[in-house]
Amino acid sequence: MFENCTEIRGLYTSYLDGYCDRAELKSIRYHLGNCDSCRSELERLQTIQAELRALPRRRIPSDLALELRVRLSQYLHNDWVSRWQVRFENSLKPLVIPAAGGVFAAAICFVLLLSANPIKLPAVQRPDVPISLITPPRLRELPPINFNTNDDQLVLMTRVDAAGRVKSYEVVSGQVSPEVRYNLDRLMYFSVFEPATTFGTPTDGKVLLALSRITVRG
């Protein structure tokens, strides 16, 4: 990457500070491995750098630090727009605290007036609104249909539409004979449910029904 020793020595500072990219770092290390002169120069710079870091640090006097900050501020605000902006901000600073104090005092007075004379709102009579957002279907009425389940409990998953009528059902537990299936069809067809609701609006839903010890009469 480098054609002569002068080019590589110009990157010694970046190399020692760790600012070289991968390609430069690889090239410098390759050159140092084959050039004794450049390697000696790098070792000399490393020694100087270590001695400089070992020197005790001197604190800048406070008056000199203040003078440096003032000169830096003047340099950064050397145009007339920035100077007038700084002056304008400095002139407003004495007014900020009194203005904030006035706003705070006005807020306290307003709170005291409200606490002394509370605002009474007229009572409004409104019907109670159910807080449940979603409600399941509920059984309202079963038809007078009796049949024998052989003392086994039947558990049905019943699907009810928004009108409260059974759309379909499924036996999830229990033995079902053709006769029981026939009577279950009749029972579900004539049953009436309160439909499920979502935010007060009727909708389709599911409900589990448990039927047990139903016997035939007549």
Backbone as ProteinMPNN parsed JSONL, in Angstrom:
{"seq_chain_A": "MFENCTEIRGLYTSYLDGYCDRAELKSIRYHLGNCDSCRSELERLQTIQAELRALPRRRIPSDLALELRVRLSQYLHNDWVSRWQVRFENSLKPLVIPAAGGVFAAAICFVLLLSANPIKLPAVQRPDVPISLITPPRLRELPPINFNTNDDQLVLMTRVDAAGRVKSYEVVSGQVSPEVRYNLDRLMYFSVFEPATTFGTPTDGKVLLALSRITVRG", "coords_chain_A": {"N_chain_A": [[0.829, -1.2, 0.0], [2.002, 1.24, 0.729], [4.499, 3.269, -0.794], [6.98, 4.245, 0.017], [9.156, 4.922, 2.862], [8.577, 7.396, 3.915], [5.849, 7.887, 3.581], [4.675, 5.963, 5.255], [5.638, 6.735, 7.744], [4.294, 9.068, 8.117], [1.884, 8.243, 9.111], [2.305, 7.403, 11.655], [1.394, 8.672, 14.009], [-1.404, 8.341, 13.932], [-1.403, 5.59, 13.971], [-0.311, 4.977, 16.509], [-2.259, 6.104, 18.123], [-4.419, 4.553, 17.538], [-6.176, 4.995, 15.359], [-6.099, 4.093, 12.762], [-7.385, 2.489, 9.818], [-8.397, -0.907, 8.897], [-6.991, -1.782, 6.597], [-4.829, 0.03, 6.42], [-3.589, -0.515, 8.865], [-2.781, -3.165, 8.515], [-0.965, -2.87, 6.408], [0.958, -1.192, 7.564], [2.003, -2.782, 9.625], [3.082, -4.853, 8.129], [5.085, -3.47, 6.744], [6.683, -2.597, 8.868], [7.657, -5.0, 9.734], [9.596, -5.554, 7.878], [11.296, -3.426, 7.674], [13.916, -2.075, 9.258], [14.677, 0.527, 9.89], [12.326, 2.098, 9.95], [11.029, 0.77, 11.97], [12.665, 1.323, 14.169], [12.3, 4.087, 14.319], [9.594, 4.19, 14.998], [9.686, 2.995, 17.536], [11.114, 4.954, 18.881], [9.285, 7.08, 18.857], [7.275, 5.921, 20.383], [8.561, 5.791, 22.851], [8.877, 8.529, 23.436], [6.193, 9.262, 23.584], [5.357, 7.772, 25.824], [6.931, 8.994, 27.816], [5.88, 11.571, 27.798], [3.276, 11.082, 28.693], [3.864, 10.35, 31.258], [4.536, 12.693, 32.53], [3.763, 15.076, 35.096], [0.489, 16.44, 35.515], [-0.486, 19.778, 35.044], [-2.508, 22.144, 36.61], [-4.681, 24.515, 35.183], [-4.695, 27.944, 35.941], [-7.452, 29.548, 37.6], [-8.232, 32.136, 36.752], [-7.056, 32.259, 34.242], [-8.383, 30.158, 32.938], [-10.978, 31.21, 32.917], [-10.578, 33.449, 31.283], [-9.92, 32.16, 28.885], [-12.351, 30.864, 28.315], [-13.975, 33.094, 27.909], [-12.793, 34.25, 25.644], [-13.177, 32.161, 23.831], [-15.961, 32.146, 23.706], [-16.379, 34.673, 22.589], [-15.214, 34.239, 20.129], [-16.892, 32.288, 19.041], [-19.222, 33.719, 18.814], [-18.851, 35.778, 16.969], [-20.196, 37.112, 14.95], [-22.636, 39.692, 14.248], [-25.313, 38.995, 14.535], [-25.39, 36.786, 16.286], [-24.248, 37.994, 18.526], [-26.172, 39.952, 19.21], [-28.271, 38.246, 19.772], [-27.341, 36.889, 22.052], [-27.172, 39.051, 23.806], [-29.859, 39.769, 23.914], [-30.997, 37.498, 25.116], [-29.687, 37.588, 27.585], [-30.76, 39.941, 28.587], [-33.389, 39.205, 29.01], [-33.302, 37.298, 30.994], [-33.366, 38.383, 33.735], [-36.099, 38.894, 33.902], [-37.409, 36.532, 33.814], [-37.718, 35.015, 36.2], [-39.421, 36.691, 37.893], [-41.731, 36.66, 36.229], [-42.362, 33.917, 36.144], [-42.876, 33.58, 38.855], [-45.185, 35.158, 39.124], [-47.056, 33.737, 37.527], [-47.168, 31.353, 38.974], [-48.208, 32.277, 41.425], [-50.73, 33.162, 40.543], [-51.856, 30.709, 39.82], [-52.029, 29.46, 42.322], [-53.879, 31.148, 43.622], [-56.135, 30.656, 42.03], [-56.645, 27.954, 42.596], [-57.263, 28.159, 45.316], [-59.608, 29.684, 45.215], [-61.322, 27.904, 43.924], [-61.44, 25.848, 45.819], [-62.679, 27.178, 47.91], [-65.162, 27.898, 46.858], [-66.66, 25.524, 45.64], [-67.567, 24.08, 42.506], [-70.754, 23.061, 41.776], [-72.186, 20.495, 40.116], [-75.176, 19.735, 38.363], [-77.138, 16.92, 39.31], [-77.503, 14.114, 37.268], [-79.863, 11.923, 36.145], [-79.393, 8.8, 35.043], [-79.868, 5.781, 33.25], [-78.658, 2.625, 34.463], [-75.707, 1.324, 33.09], [-74.563, -1.655, 31.813], [-71.486, -3.012, 32.868], [-70.126, -5.05, 31.727], [-68.368, -5.945, 28.919], [-68.449, -8.072, 27.141], [-70.714, -10.682, 26.921], [-71.766, -14.058, 27.514], [-73.961, -16.441, 25.782], [-77.185, -17.158, 27.282], [-79.33, -19.535, 28.73], [-82.793, -19.391, 28.224], [-85.293, -20.659, 27.924], [-86.489, -23.981, 27.876], [-88.006, -26.489, 25.84], [-90.858, -28.624, 26.645], [-89.752, -31.393, 26.395], [-89.07, -34.683, 26.996], [-86.7, -37.297, 27.491], [-84.855, -40.386, 27.628], [-81.639, -40.71, 28.988], [-80.185, -42.794, 29.88], [-79.113, -42.5, 32.454], [-76.727, -41.224, 32.022], [-74.673, -38.373, 31.866], [-75.001, -35.744, 29.583], [-73.021, -33.542, 27.766], [-73.167, -30.646, 25.984], [-71.894, -28.655, 23.364], [-73.114, -25.765, 22.407], [-74.088, -23.693, 19.759], [-75.187, -20.488, 19.43], [-77.183, -18.137, 17.706], [-77.423, -14.57, 16.871], [-80.077, -14.038, 17.271], [-80.896, -15.608, 19.32], [-81.379, -18.272, 18.828], [-80.646, -21.772, 18.337], [-77.965, -22.617, 16.355], [-76.326, -24.807, 15.806], [-75.121, -27.833, 17.347], [-72.935, -29.804, 19.416], [-72.039, -32.881, 20.756], [-70.021, -33.218, 23.419], [-69.48, -34.835, 25.52], [-70.531, -37.954, 26.789], [-72.77, -40.731, 25.942], [-74.484, -41.208, 22.903], [-77.359, -42.271, 21.471], [-79.237, -43.201, 18.461], [-81.931, -42.585, 19.044], [-81.688, -40.806, 21.196], [-80.274, -38.802, 19.876], [-82.198, -37.889, 18.07], [-84.146, -36.795, 19.815], [-82.579, -34.848, 21.0], [-82.143, -33.131, 18.828], [-84.732, -32.115, 18.481], [-85.053, -30.867, 20.954], [-83.059, -28.867, 20.939], [-83.907, -27.394, 18.765], [-86.301, -26.149, 19.554], [-85.547, -24.67, 21.761], [-84.907, -21.617, 23.594], [-82.721, -18.91, 23.804], [-80.921, -16.3, 25.479], [-79.103, -14.153, 23.531], [-75.514, -13.931, 22.976], [-73.56, -10.993, 23.751], [-71.727, -8.191, 22.532], [-70.298, -5.386, 23.6], [-72.888, -4.582, 24.184], [-74.292, -5.256, 21.901], [-76.187, -7.727, 20.254], [-74.833, -10.896, 19.319], [-73.316, -13.77, 17.671], [-72.618, -16.742, 19.592], [-71.19, -19.173, 21.941], [-72.164, -21.833, 24.153], [-71.992, -24.056, 26.918], [-73.962, -26.842, 27.659], [-75.278, -28.958, 30.157], [-76.87, -31.969, 30.433], [-78.78, -34.254, 32.287], [-80.136, -37.361, 33.57], [-82.667, -37.406, 32.208], [-85.877, -38.403, 31.52], [-88.351, -40.321, 29.726], [-91.737, -39.406, 29.429], [-94.914, -40.675, 29.221]], "CA_chain_A": [[0.0, 0.0, 0.0], [2.881, 2.404, 0.817], [5.629, 3.135, -1.719], [8.257, 4.567, 0.661], [9.11, 5.042, 4.323], [8.024, 8.698, 4.299], [4.391, 7.765, 3.655], [4.267, 5.187, 6.429], [5.95, 7.488, 8.955], [3.258, 10.087, 8.283], [0.736, 7.639, 9.788], [2.702, 6.881, 12.965], [0.54, 9.231, 15.06], [-2.693, 7.634, 13.872], [-1.156, 4.194, 14.352], [-0.145, 4.906, 17.956], [-3.524, 6.471, 18.781], [-5.436, 3.564, 17.214], [-7.151, 5.551, 14.432], [-5.91, 3.552, 11.42], [-8.345, 1.461, 9.43], [-7.83, -2.26, 8.853], [-6.024, -1.907, 5.495], [-3.62, 0.756, 6.799], [-2.942, -1.234, 9.961], [-2.125, -4.353, 7.963], [0.173, -2.431, 5.608], [2.002, -0.669, 8.451], [2.634, -3.906, 10.316], [3.899, -5.576, 7.156], [6.27, -2.661, 6.471], [7.544, -2.614, 10.048], [8.304, -6.302, 9.829], [10.657, -5.684, 6.882], [12.112, -2.204, 7.612], [14.489, -1.805, 10.579], [14.735, 1.972, 10.12], [10.988, 2.56, 10.357], [10.725, 0.157, 13.257], [13.399, 2.093, 15.186], [11.639, 5.387, 14.448], [8.36, 3.98, 15.733], [10.034, 2.759, 18.941], [11.485, 6.25, 19.448], [8.052, 7.822, 19.087], [6.585, 5.288, 21.514], [9.258, 6.204, 24.077], [8.512, 9.929, 23.689], [4.794, 9.292, 24.003], [5.282, 7.263, 27.191], [7.496, 10.005, 28.712], [4.928, 12.677, 27.895], [2.162, 10.664, 29.539], [4.322, 10.247, 32.644], [4.723, 14.017, 33.106], [2.647, 15.491, 35.963], [-0.446, 17.385, 34.917], [-0.562, 21.067, 35.714], [-3.829, 22.753, 36.556], [-4.741, 25.867, 34.633], [-5.236, 28.892, 36.921], [-8.872, 29.839, 37.387], [-8.41, 33.356, 35.959], [-6.709, 31.941, 32.857], [-9.477, 29.349, 32.392], [-12.09, 32.113, 32.638], [-10.222, 34.249, 30.109], [-10.026, 31.295, 27.705], [-13.772, 30.658, 27.999], [-14.511, 34.342, 27.359], [-12.304, 34.399, 24.272], [-13.848, 31.166, 23.008], [-17.331, 32.608, 23.491], [-16.325, 35.772, 21.628], [-14.913, 33.684, 18.797], [-18.075, 31.587, 18.539], [-20.29, 34.698, 18.563], [-18.188, 36.937, 16.397], [-21.076, 37.836, 14.042], [-23.506, 40.618, 14.99], [-26.582, 38.339, 14.853], [-25.2, 35.997, 17.503], [-24.018, 38.908, 19.649], [-27.454, 40.527, 19.635], [-29.076, 37.171, 20.356], [-26.863, 36.679, 23.417], [-27.576, 40.204, 24.615], [-31.305, 39.699, 24.132], [-31.248, 36.455, 26.113], [-29.221, 38.071, 28.888], [-31.687, 40.959, 29.091], [-34.648, 38.579, 29.419], [-33.133, 36.422, 32.157], [-33.893, 38.94, 34.991], [-37.558, 38.951, 33.905], [-37.994, 35.186, 33.781], [-38.116, 34.596, 37.546], [-40.667, 37.36, 38.308], [-42.875, 36.202, 35.444], [-42.721, 32.582, 36.628], [-43.5, 33.741, 40.161], [-46.551, 35.65, 38.942], [-47.9, 32.637, 37.044], [-47.354, 30.42, 40.08], [-49.12, 32.888, 42.384], [-52.073, 33.137, 39.969], [-52.362, 29.344, 39.899], [-52.409, 29.202, 43.715], [-55.132, 31.872, 43.885], [-57.229, 29.973, 41.343], [-56.955, 26.739, 43.356], [-57.918, 28.558, 46.562], [-60.974, 30.093, 44.896], [-62.115, 26.7, 43.635], [-61.679, 25.106, 47.056], [-63.615, 27.927, 48.74], [-66.478, 27.858, 46.207], [-66.648, 24.398, 44.694], [-68.603, 24.078, 41.477], [-71.69, 21.949, 41.949], [-72.825, 20.091, 38.866], [-76.491, 19.124, 38.607], [-77.182, 15.456, 39.212], [-78.19, 13.628, 36.071], [-80.375, 10.565, 36.328], [-79.162, 7.995, 33.838], [-80.027, 4.347, 33.516], [-77.424, 1.884, 34.655], [-75.138, 0.704, 31.889], [-73.78, -2.823, 32.22], [-70.06, -2.801, 32.676], [-69.55, -6.186, 31.001], [-68.232, -5.658, 27.502], [-68.803, -9.28, 26.394], [-71.489, -11.627, 27.734], [-72.036, -15.291, 26.771], [-75.38, -16.769, 25.687], [-77.805, -17.703, 28.49], [-80.544, -20.302, 28.457], [-84.004, -18.734, 28.694], [-86.459, -21.556, 27.974], [-86.396, -25.297, 27.243], [-89.345, -27.043, 25.544], [-91.21, -29.797, 27.481], [-89.427, -32.636, 25.7], [-88.36, -35.562, 27.912], [-86.203, -38.537, 26.9], [-83.996, -41.16, 28.521], [-80.207, -40.66, 28.679], [-79.554, -43.943, 30.556], [-78.412, -41.979, 33.626], [-75.451, -40.616, 31.645], [-74.744, -36.923, 31.65], [-74.623, -35.275, 28.26], [-72.497, -32.177, 27.723], [-73.314, -30.158, 24.616], [-71.388, -27.351, 22.965], [-74.221, -25.221, 21.639], [-73.814, -22.438, 19.067], [-76.41, -19.697, 19.429], [-77.031, -16.966, 16.847], [-77.744, -13.28, 17.482], [-81.506, -13.993, 17.58], [-81.172, -16.475, 20.452], [-81.745, -19.604, 18.356], [-79.509, -22.678, 18.205], [-77.52, -22.854, 14.988], [-75.824, -26.177, 15.755], [-74.618, -28.282, 18.635], [-71.999, -30.929, 19.345], [-71.947, -33.625, 22.005], [-68.619, -33.318, 23.796], [-69.331, -35.847, 26.571], [-71.716, -38.791, 26.94], [-73.138, -41.647, 24.876], [-75.657, -40.731, 22.174], [-77.986, -43.252, 20.579], [-80.073, -42.527, 17.462], [-83.133, -42.034, 19.669], [-81.286, -39.613, 21.95], [-79.929, -37.779, 18.9], [-83.451, -37.354, 17.537], [-84.751, -35.934, 20.821], [-81.717, -33.678, 21.168], [-82.424, -32.214, 17.727], [-85.981, -31.419, 18.793], [-84.838, -30.012, 22.116], [-82.282, -27.7, 20.547], [-84.657, -26.589, 17.797], [-87.338, -25.365, 20.22], [-85.013, -23.944, 22.913], [-84.752, -20.172, 23.421], [-81.575, -18.398, 24.555], [-80.519, -14.902, 25.384], [-77.878, -14.218, 22.733], [-74.302, -13.29, 23.469], [-73.462, -9.571, 23.401], [-70.428, -7.53, 22.495], [-70.573, -3.969, 23.802], [-74.324, -4.396, 24.187], [-74.887, -5.65, 20.623], [-76.312, -9.186, 20.141], [-73.932, -11.527, 18.364], [-73.239, -15.217, 17.806], [-71.807, -17.188, 20.715], [-71.209, -20.584, 22.297], [-72.449, -22.094, 25.555], [-72.004, -25.469, 27.285], [-75.155, -27.31, 28.354], [-75.134, -30.276, 30.785], [-78.172, -32.607, 30.577], [-78.63, -35.507, 33.007], [-81.323, -38.031, 34.109], [-83.9, -37.003, 31.52], [-86.649, -39.623, 31.277], [-89.534, -40.171, 28.881], [-93.039, -39.409, 30.117], [-96.033, -40.9, 28.321]], "C_chain_A": [[0.87, 1.26, 0.0], [4.105, 2.174, -0.067], [6.96, 3.412, -1.05], [8.041, 4.745, 2.147], [8.482, 6.359, 4.763], [6.509, 8.615, 4.471], [3.963, 7.026, 4.918], [4.559, 5.946, 7.719], [4.946, 8.626, 9.184], [2.021, 9.56, 8.993], [1.09, 7.109, 11.166], [1.781, 7.392, 14.078], [-0.82, 8.529, 15.104], [-2.538, 6.185, 14.309], [-1.042, 4.059, 15.871], [-1.434, 5.226, 18.707], [-4.663, 5.511, 18.448], [-6.51, 4.053, 16.261], [-6.983, 5.033, 13.002], [-7.005, 2.537, 11.102], [-7.622, 0.13, 9.252], [-6.759, -2.391, 7.769], [-4.722, -1.192, 5.841], [-2.851, 0.017, 7.89], [-2.17, -2.456, 9.444], [-0.87, -3.969, 7.187], [1.319, -1.941, 6.468], [2.724, -1.807, 9.139], [3.506, -4.708, 9.372], [5.195, -4.82, 6.879], [7.231, -2.682, 7.65], [8.266, -3.936, 10.207], [9.454, -6.469, 8.873], [11.569, -4.464, 6.807], [12.61, -1.874, 9.015], [14.484, -0.322, 10.9], [13.389, 2.508, 10.61], [10.598, 1.987, 11.709], [11.435, 0.898, 14.385], [12.756, 3.458, 15.403], [10.338, 5.272, 15.238], [8.639, 3.752, 17.219], [10.439, 4.064, 19.623], [10.242, 7.086, 19.765], [7.263, 7.238, 20.261], [7.231, 5.684, 22.837], [8.9, 7.643, 24.437], [7.084, 10.033, 24.204], [4.642, 8.819, 25.445], [5.833, 8.285, 28.185], [6.554, 11.191, 28.878], [3.753, 12.319, 28.793], [2.569, 10.584, 31.007], [4.518, 11.599, 33.303], [3.54, 14.384, 33.997], [1.774, 16.527, 35.262], [-0.504, 18.666, 35.746], [-1.964, 21.639, 35.531], [-3.738, 24.171, 36.028], [-5.291, 26.799, 35.7], [-6.666, 29.275, 36.576], [-9.083, 31.089, 36.55], [-8.059, 33.128, 34.499], [-7.802, 31.11, 32.205], [-10.678, 30.227, 32.055], [-11.816, 32.952, 31.406], [-10.331, 33.428, 28.833], [-11.481, 31.068, 27.316], [-14.388, 31.912, 27.403], [-14.071, 34.518, 25.916], [-12.959, 33.39, 23.338], [-15.28, 31.59, 22.715], [-17.364, 33.759, 22.499], [-16.043, 35.272, 20.22], [-16.142, 33.005, 18.202], [-19.208, 32.545, 18.205], [-19.698, 35.975, 17.969], [-19.061, 37.687, 15.392], [-22.089, 38.629, 14.849], [-24.833, 39.974, 15.343], [-26.466, 37.559, 16.147], [-24.988, 36.895, 18.709], [-25.323, 39.512, 20.151], [-28.368, 39.471, 20.255], [-28.657, 36.909, 21.801], [-27.285, 37.83, 24.317], [-29.067, 40.167, 24.921], [-31.656, 38.649, 25.19], [-30.816, 36.905, 27.505], [-30.153, 39.128, 29.462], [-32.997, 40.364, 29.559], [-34.514, 37.747, 30.684], [-33.618, 37.05, 33.458], [-35.415, 38.961, 35.065], [-38.203, 37.581, 34.013], [-38.501, 34.78, 35.157], [-39.347, 35.345, 38.035], [-41.878, 36.889, 37.535], [-43.324, 34.826, 35.902], [-43.384, 32.66, 37.995], [-44.923, 34.246, 40.066], [-47.497, 34.575, 38.469], [-48.184, 31.653, 38.164], [-48.332, 30.972, 41.112], [-50.556, 32.887, 41.859], [-52.673, 31.739, 40.041], [-52.803, 29.005, 41.317], [-53.718, 29.895, 44.063], [-56.312, 31.172, 43.24], [-57.644, 28.712, 42.095], [-57.678, 27.079, 44.642], [-59.36, 28.983, 46.32], [-61.86, 28.885, 44.614], [-62.416, 25.914, 44.899], [-62.668, 25.832, 47.958], [-65.029, 27.877, 48.185], [-66.491, 26.722, 45.194], [-67.821, 24.477, 43.736], [-69.462, 22.833, 41.642], [-72.388, 21.672, 40.618], [-74.163, 19.448, 39.169], [-76.432, 17.621, 38.408], [-78.013, 15.047, 38.013], [-78.591, 12.194, 36.315], [-80.212, 9.817, 35.016], [-79.357, 6.533, 34.182], [-78.672, 3.674, 33.647], [-76.999, 1.228, 33.363], [-74.319, -0.487, 32.334], [-72.31, -2.623, 31.896], [-69.411, -3.952, 31.913], [-69.506, -5.857, 29.519], [-68.666, -6.841, 26.655], [-69.542, -10.215, 27.345], [-71.778, -12.864, 26.901], [-73.542, -15.507, 26.624], [-75.888, -17.374, 26.997], [-79.115, -18.398, 28.108], [-81.75, -19.588, 29.057], [-85.152, -19.729, 28.86], [-86.135, -22.849, 27.234], [-87.789, -25.824, 26.965], [-89.611, -28.269, 26.419], [-91.023, -31.105, 26.727], [-88.585, -33.473, 26.643], [-87.902, -36.822, 27.18], [-85.171, -39.132, 27.841], [-82.548, -41.065, 28.055], [-79.441, -41.796, 29.349], [-78.662, -43.503, 31.716], [-77.031, -41.409, 33.31], [-75.649, -39.109, 31.438], [-74.252, -36.585, 30.249], [-74.154, -33.828, 28.366], [-72.478, -31.747, 26.265], [-72.619, -28.813, 24.464], [-72.381, -26.768, 21.972], [-73.83, -23.877, 21.047], [-75.126, -21.695, 18.878], [-76.187, -18.461, 18.577], [-77.48, -15.702, 17.575], [-79.223, -13.14, 17.812], [-81.864, -14.886, 18.756], [-81.61, -17.868, 20.067], [-80.491, -20.443, 18.142], [-79.201, -22.884, 16.73], [-77.054, -24.294, 14.813], [-75.377, -26.546, 17.154], [-73.726, -29.495, 18.406], [-71.926, -31.579, 20.717], [-70.475, -33.82, 22.327], [-68.392, -34.354, 24.886], [-70.633, -36.615, 26.691], [-71.989, -39.65, 25.717], [-74.447, -41.189, 24.232], [-76.129, -41.834, 21.24], [-78.79, -42.505, 19.519], [-81.328, -41.9, 18.063], [-82.808, -40.752, 20.443], [-80.942, -38.483, 20.996], [-81.186, -37.123, 18.339], [-84.089, -36.381, 18.53], [-83.893, -34.697, 21.098], [-81.945, -32.66, 20.056], [-83.694, -31.417, 17.995], [-85.795, -30.435, 19.942], [-84.095, -28.729, 21.732], [-83.061, -26.796, 19.597], [-85.649, -25.669, 18.486], [-86.819, -24.579, 21.437], [-84.819, -22.465, 22.566], [-83.632, -19.7, 24.354], [-81.549, -16.867, 24.492], [-79.191, -14.878, 24.641], [-76.691, -13.58, 23.442], [-74.275, -11.832, 23.011], [-72.015, -9.133, 23.41], [-70.67, -6.037, 22.506], [-72.059, -3.67, 23.671], [-75.032, -4.808, 22.912], [-74.975, -7.168, 20.548], [-75.412, -9.736, 19.046], [-73.97, -13.031, 18.564], [-72.332, -15.579, 18.981], [-71.946, -18.667, 20.954], [-71.49, -20.717, 23.786], [-72.468, -23.599, 25.765], [-73.276, -25.782, 28.063], [-74.888, -28.717, 28.899], [-76.538, -30.834, 31.045], [-77.972, -33.955, 31.265], [-79.989, -35.991, 33.49], [-82.621, -37.478, 33.515], [-84.636, -38.265, 31.117], [-87.885, -39.301, 30.465], [-90.781, -40.244, 29.736], [-94.126, -39.606, 29.059], [-95.57, -41.468, 26.985]], "O_chain_A": [[0.525, 2.245, -0.653], [4.675, 1.083, -0.107], [7.982, 2.882, -1.486], [6.912, 4.725, 2.637], [7.918, 6.443, 5.854], [5.953, 9.205, 5.397], [3.0, 7.419, 5.575], [3.813, 5.819, 8.69], [4.773, 9.089, 10.312], [1.187, 10.349, 9.437], [0.273, 6.435, 11.794], [1.427, 6.639, 14.985], [-1.316, 8.172, 16.173], [-3.431, 5.619, 14.94], [-1.609, 3.136, 16.456], [-1.679, 4.693, 19.789], [-5.753, 5.631, 19.007], [-7.647, 3.587, 16.331], [-7.679, 5.51, 12.106], [-7.489, 1.824, 11.981], [-6.408, 0.038, 9.429], [-5.733, -3.036, 7.987], [-3.637, -1.721, 5.596], [-1.624, -0.069, 7.849], [-1.054, -2.734, 9.884], [0.159, -4.638, 7.282], [2.487, -2.208, 6.185], [3.952, -1.791, 9.224], [4.564, -5.194, 9.771], [6.266, -5.419, 6.788], [8.445, -2.773, 7.468], [9.367, -3.984, 10.755], [10.23, -7.415, 9.01], [12.5, -4.432, 6.002], [11.832, -1.446, 9.868], [14.306, 0.058, 12.058], [13.329, 3.278, 11.568], [9.917, 2.642, 12.498], [10.856, 1.082, 15.456], [12.674, 3.936, 16.535], [10.015, 6.143, 16.045], [7.908, 4.26, 18.07], [10.147, 4.266, 20.801], [10.163, 7.721, 20.817], [6.657, 7.977, 21.037], [6.537, 5.891, 23.832], [8.647, 7.948, 25.602], [6.798, 10.787, 25.134], [3.876, 9.407, 26.209], [5.283, 8.441, 29.275], [6.441, 11.752, 29.968], [3.283, 13.153, 29.567], [1.731, 10.729, 31.897], [4.655, 11.664, 34.525], [2.407, 14.028, 33.673], [2.264, 17.376, 34.517], [-0.564, 18.634, 36.976], [-2.524, 21.615, 34.435], [-2.833, 24.927, 36.381], [-6.296, 26.458, 36.325], [-7.043, 29.321, 35.405], [-9.995, 31.131, 35.724], [-8.674, 33.718, 33.611], [-8.122, 31.327, 31.036], [-11.328, 30.022, 31.029], [-12.702, 33.152, 30.575], [-10.784, 33.936, 27.808], [-11.817, 31.077, 26.131], [-15.222, 31.828, 26.502], [-14.872, 34.89, 25.059], [-13.264, 33.711, 22.189], [-15.763, 31.413, 21.597], [-18.263, 33.83, 21.661], [-16.562, 35.809, 19.241], [-16.407, 33.128, 17.006], [-20.071, 32.215, 17.391], [-20.0, 37.087, 18.402], [-18.71, 38.803, 15.008], [-22.375, 38.291, 15.998], [-25.442, 40.35, 16.345], [-27.337, 37.653, 17.012], [-25.486, 36.603, 19.797], [-25.561, 39.583, 21.356], [-29.148, 39.773, 21.158], [-29.505, 36.729, 22.674], [-27.705, 37.616, 25.454], [-29.494, 40.486, 26.03], [-32.506, 38.882, 26.05], [-31.503, 36.633, 28.49], [-30.325, 39.212, 30.678], [-33.664, 40.944, 30.416], [-35.503, 37.514, 31.378], [-34.237, 36.344, 34.254], [-35.977, 39.036, 36.158], [-39.401, 37.472, 34.274], [-39.607, 34.252, 35.272], [-40.262, 34.706, 38.555], [-42.953, 36.73, 38.114], [-44.522, 34.577, 36.038], [-44.325, 31.92, 38.281], [-45.785, 33.819, 40.835], [-48.628, 34.493, 38.949], [-49.308, 31.168, 38.298], [-49.183, 30.242, 41.62], [-51.495, 32.644, 42.617], [-53.868, 31.592, 40.295], [-53.824, 28.345, 41.509], [-54.576, 29.308, 44.722], [-57.385, 31.098, 43.839], [-58.833, 28.422, 42.225], [-58.609, 26.374, 45.032], [-60.24, 28.679, 47.125], [-63.02, 28.854, 45.023], [-63.511, 25.372, 45.05], [-63.417, 25.191, 48.695], [-65.994, 27.819, 48.947], [-66.343, 26.964, 43.996], [-68.922, 24.886, 44.105], [-68.964, 21.707, 41.648], [-73.091, 22.526, 40.079], [-74.28, 18.692, 40.134], [-75.787, 17.112, 37.492], [-79.098, 15.58, 37.782], [-77.76, 11.352, 36.652], [-80.824, 10.166, 34.007], [-79.042, 6.103, 35.291], [-77.684, 4.084, 33.038], [-77.811, 0.655, 32.636], [-73.438, -0.327, 33.179], [-71.939, -2.142, 30.826], [-68.259, -3.838, 31.495], [-70.534, -5.519, 28.933], [-69.197, -6.651, 25.56], [-69.06, -10.507, 28.439], [-72.014, -12.748, 25.698], [-74.323, -14.821, 27.282], [-75.135, -18.017, 27.729], [-79.888, -17.911, 27.282], [-81.748, -19.222, 30.232], [-85.903, -19.649, 29.832], [-85.591, -22.835, 26.13], [-88.685, -25.626, 27.786], [-88.661, -28.895, 26.89], [-91.981, -31.829, 26.454], [-87.508, -33.045, 27.056], [-88.632, -37.354, 26.343], [-84.676, -38.457, 28.743], [-82.25, -41.304, 26.885], [-78.211, -41.784, 29.391], [-77.588, -44.065, 31.932], [-76.249, -41.139, 34.222], [-76.664, -38.66, 30.906], [-73.219, -37.08, 29.798], [-74.817, -32.995, 28.985], [-71.859, -32.393, 25.42], [-72.738, -27.94, 25.324], [-72.476, -27.225, 20.833], [-73.3, -23.016, 21.749], [-76.057, -22.199, 18.25], [-75.152, -17.803, 18.686], [-77.868, -15.75, 18.742], [-79.605, -12.23, 18.548], [-83.027, -14.924, 19.16], [-82.165, -18.586, 20.898], [-79.424, -19.923, 17.815], [-80.071, -23.278, 15.953], [-77.346, -24.929, 13.799], [-75.265, -25.692, 18.034], [-73.758, -30.123, 17.348], [-71.769, -30.893, 21.726], [-69.76, -34.507, 21.596], [-67.25, -34.722, 25.16], [-71.712, -36.023, 26.696], [-71.522, -39.362, 24.615], [-75.397, -40.828, 24.926], [-75.405, -42.27, 20.345], [-79.009, -41.301, 19.652], [-81.744, -40.817, 17.65], [-83.531, -39.759, 20.368], [-81.273, -37.327, 21.262], [-81.215, -35.906, 18.158], [-84.519, -35.29, 18.156], [-84.421, -33.625, 21.396], [-81.942, -31.456, 20.31], [-83.74, -30.207, 17.772], [-86.309, -29.316, 19.909], [-84.47, -27.637, 22.159], [-82.897, -25.576, 19.62], [-85.83, -24.528, 18.061], [-87.602, -23.881, 22.081], [-84.599, -22.107, 21.409], [-83.603, -20.046, 25.535], [-82.086, -16.248, 23.573], [-78.237, -15.521, 25.078], [-76.848, -12.797, 24.379], [-74.892, -11.479, 22.006], [-71.194, -9.629, 24.181], [-71.186, -5.478, 21.538], [-72.448, -2.64, 23.12], [-76.258, -4.722, 22.839], [-73.97, -7.849, 20.75], [-75.25, -9.128, 17.988], [-74.583, -13.52, 19.513], [-71.41, -14.841, 19.325], [-72.711, -19.35, 20.272], [-71.119, -19.856, 24.584], [-72.911, -24.342, 24.89], [-73.626, -25.075, 29.009], [-74.34, -29.566, 28.196], [-77.31, -30.236, 31.795], [-77.093, -34.722, 30.873], [-80.88, -35.194, 33.784], [-83.551, -37.129, 34.242], [-84.067, -39.117, 30.434], [-88.404, -38.185, 30.496], [-90.865, -41.052, 30.661], [-94.248, -38.814, 28.124], [-96.392, -41.719, 26.104]]}, "name": "protein", "num_of_chains": 1, "seq": "MFENCTEIRGLYTSYLDGYCDRAELKSIRYHLGNCDSCRSELERLQTIQAELRALPRRRIPSDLALELRVRLSQYLHNDWVSRWQVRFENSLKPLVIPAAGGVFAAAICFVLLLSANPIKLPAVQRPDVPISLITPPRLRELPPINFNTNDDQLVLMTRVDAAGRVKSYEVVSGQVSPEVRYNLDRLMYFSVFEPATTFGTPTDGKVLLALSRITVRG"}
